[in-house]
Amino acid sequence: MRAFWHHENKENDRQEPSTSELSLIPGWSIALAAIAFLAAQYLFHFVLPHHKPDMLPMRLMMSYSCGTLLASYVLMIGYVSRDVRRRGMSAPLWMLIVIIMPGGVGAVVYFLLRQPMLTRCPHCSTEIASTFHFCPQCQFQMAPVCGQCFRGVQITDVYCTQCGHDLAEDHSPARLRVFRD
């Protein structure tokens, strides 16, 4: 029973990155999104003429959808402004691309071309991509790899899935092995 609860806590831990992603949205972006939503409501209900009063449901639907779309775009710009720094990319360039390219095309381009997340090597503190298996500065092993083909393996694997090499023969560091009974 205890293992079941332990497993459930691990699943809850996996959900934390999504909340940390949302925490990247800066306060100025949230405030600007609220202002943009309210501005869209003001535009549709007070500025634009109302020639047909029976079209109120359509006007409400259009005002809410346009306001939501505009607010979402502002929130996305705020997210990109923080995420681009986290990935070690040029913030002014990507902000300009996301804002200038129409219809959200800039955001799609950003999400397709963004660099992987950067982490620090625990040995020399060099910033490296999180997908690296070894630090390029000090050769510190960041993730388990096969000793024969040097491809990434899971920490629980007994044999390499690519070449079939016995991983127990590699003498990898203890921090990269699962302790077996």
C-alpha positions as CSV (number, residue, x, y, z in Angstrom):
1,M,0.0,0.0,0.0
2,R,2.8,2.4,0.8
3,A,4.4,1.8,-2.6
4,F,1.1,2.8,-4.2
5,W,1.1,6.2,-2.4
6,H,4.7,6.7,-3.2
7,H,4.0,6.2,-6.9
8,E,1.1,8.6,-6.7
9,N,3.4,11.3,-5.3
10,K,5.8,10.8,-8.2
11,E,2.9,11.5,-10.6
12,N,2.1,14.7,-8.8
13,D,5.7,15.7,-9.0
14,R,5.5,15.3,-12.8
15,Q,2.7,17.8,-13.0
16,E,4.8,20.6,-11.3
17,P,6.6,21.6,-14.5
18,S,3.4,22.8,-16.0
19,T,2.7,25.1,-13.1
20,S,6.3,26.3,-13.2
21,E,5.8,27.0,-16.9
22,L,2.8,29.2,-16.1
23,S,4.8,31.0,-13.4
24,L,7.1,32.2,-16.2
25,I,4.4,34.6,-17.4
26,P,5.4,38.0,-16.0
27,G,3.0,40.3,-14.0
28,W,3.2,43.0,-16.6
29,S,1.9,40.6,-19.2
30,I,-1.0,39.5,-17.0
31,A,-2.0,43.1,-16.4
32,L,-1.6,44.0,-20.0
33,A,-3.8,41.0,-21.0
34,A,-6.5,42.1,-18.7
35,I,-6.4,45.6,-20.1
36,A,-6.5,44.2,-23.7
37,F,-9.5,42.1,-22.8
38,L,-11.3,45.0,-21.3
39,A,-10.4,47.2,-24.2
40,A,-11.9,44.7,-26.6
41,Q,-15.1,44.7,-24.5
42,Y,-15.2,48.5,-24.5
43,L,-14.7,48.6,-28.3
44,F,-17.5,46.2,-29.1
45,H,-20.0,47.5,-26.6
46,F,-19.4,51.3,-26.6
47,V,-17.4,52.4,-29.7
48,L,-18.9,50.3,-32.5
49,P,-22.4,51.3,-33.6
50,H,-25.4,49.1,-32.7
51,H,-27.7,49.2,-35.7
52,K,-29.4,45.9,-35.0
53,P,-30.3,45.4,-31.4
54,D,-31.4,41.8,-32.1
55,M,-27.7,40.9,-32.9
56,L,-26.7,41.2,-29.2
57,P,-25.7,37.5,-28.8
58,M,-23.4,37.8,-31.9
59,R,-21.9,41.0,-30.5
60,L,-21.3,39.3,-27.2
61,M,-19.7,36.3,-28.8
62,M,-17.5,38.4,-31.0
63,S,-16.4,40.7,-28.1
64,Y,-15.5,37.8,-25.8
65,S,-13.7,35.8,-28.5
66,C,-11.7,38.8,-29.8
67,G,-10.9,39.9,-26.2
68,T,-9.8,36.4,-25.3
69,L,-7.7,36.0,-28.4
70,L,-6.0,39.4,-27.8
71,A,-5.3,38.6,-24.1
72,S,-3.9,35.2,-25.0
73,Y,-1.5,36.8,-27.5
74,V,-0.3,39.2,-24.9
75,L,0.2,36.4,-22.4
76,M,2.1,34.4,-25.0
77,I,4.4,37.4,-25.6
78,G,5.1,37.6,-21.9
79,Y,5.9,33.9,-21.8
80,V,8.3,34.1,-24.7
81,S,10.0,37.1,-23.1
82,R,11.0,34.9,-20.1
83,D,11.4,31.6,-21.8
84,V,13.9,33.0,-24.3
85,R,16.3,34.1,-21.5
86,R,16.0,30.7,-19.9
87,R,17.1,29.0,-23.1
88,G,20.1,31.4,-23.7
89,M,18.7,33.0,-26.8
90,S,18.5,36.6,-27.9
91,A,15.5,38.1,-26.2
92,P,15.2,41.4,-28.2
93,L,15.3,39.5,-31.5
94,W,12.7,36.9,-30.6
95,M,10.4,39.5,-29.0
96,L,10.6,41.5,-32.2
97,I,9.8,38.4,-34.3
98,V,6.9,37.3,-32.1
99,I,5.3,40.8,-32.0
100,I,5.9,41.8,-35.7
101,M,4.9,38.6,-37.5
102,P,1.1,38.7,-37.9
103,G,-1.5,36.1,-36.7
104,G,0.7,34.3,-34.2
105,V,3.1,33.1,-36.9
106,G,6.1,34.6,-34.9
107,A,5.1,32.5,-31.9
108,V,4.9,29.3,-34.0
109,V,8.3,30.1,-35.5
110,Y,9.7,30.6,-31.9
111,F,8.3,27.3,-30.6
112,L,9.6,25.4,-33.6
113,L,13.1,26.9,-33.5
114,R,13.8,27.4,-29.8
115,Q,16.9,25.9,-28.3
116,P,16.8,23.2,-25.6
117,M,16.7,24.1,-21.9
118,L,20.1,24.9,-20.4
119,T,21.3,23.3,-17.2
120,R,24.5,23.7,-15.2
121,C,27.1,21.0,-15.0
122,P,27.4,20.0,-11.3
123,H,31.2,19.7,-11.7
124,C,32.3,22.9,-13.4
125,S,29.1,25.0,-13.5
126,T,29.2,25.4,-17.3
127,E,25.8,26.0,-18.9
128,I,25.0,23.1,-21.2
129,A,21.9,21.8,-23.0
130,S,19.8,19.4,-20.9
131,T,20.0,16.8,-23.6
132,F,23.8,16.4,-23.3
133,H,25.2,13.2,-21.8
134,F,28.6,14.6,-21.1
135,C,29.8,18.1,-20.2
136,P,31.8,19.5,-23.1
137,Q,34.2,21.4,-20.8
138,C,35.1,18.8,-18.1
139,Q,33.7,15.5,-19.5
140,F,31.5,15.0,-16.5
141,Q,28.9,12.3,-17.2
142,M,25.5,13.9,-16.9
143,A,23.3,10.9,-17.9
144,P,23.8,7.2,-18.3
145,V,25.2,6.0,-21.7
146,C,26.2,2.7,-23.2
147,G,29.9,2.1,-22.9
148,Q,30.1,0.6,-26.4
149,C,27.9,2.8,-28.7
150,F,27.7,5.9,-26.3
151,R,24.0,6.4,-26.9
152,G,21.7,7.3,-24.1
153,V,20.2,4.6,-22.0
154,Q,17.6,4.5,-19.2
155,I,18.9,4.2,-15.7
156,T,17.0,1.0,-15.2
157,D,18.2,-0.7,-18.4
158,V,20.3,-3.9,-18.1
159,Y,21.3,-4.0,-21.8
160,C,21.6,-1.2,-24.4
161,T,18.6,-1.0,-26.5
162,Q,20.7,0.0,-29.6
163,C,23.6,-2.5,-29.6
164,G,22.7,-5.0,-26.9
165,H,25.8,-4.3,-24.8
166,D,25.7,-5.5,-21.1
167,L,25.6,-2.2,-19.2
168,A,26.9,-3.8,-16.0
169,E,30.3,-4.1,-17.6
170,D,30.6,-0.3,-18.1
171,H,31.4,0.6,-14.4
172,S,29.3,3.7,-14.6
173,P,29.3,6.1,-11.6
174,A,27.0,5.0,-8.7
175,R,24.8,8.0,-9.1
176,L,23.9,6.8,-12.6
177,R,23.0,3.2,-11.6
178,V,19.9,1.7,-10.0
179,F,20.8,-0.2,-6.8
180,R,19.7,-3.8,-7.3
181,D,19.0,-6.4,-4.5
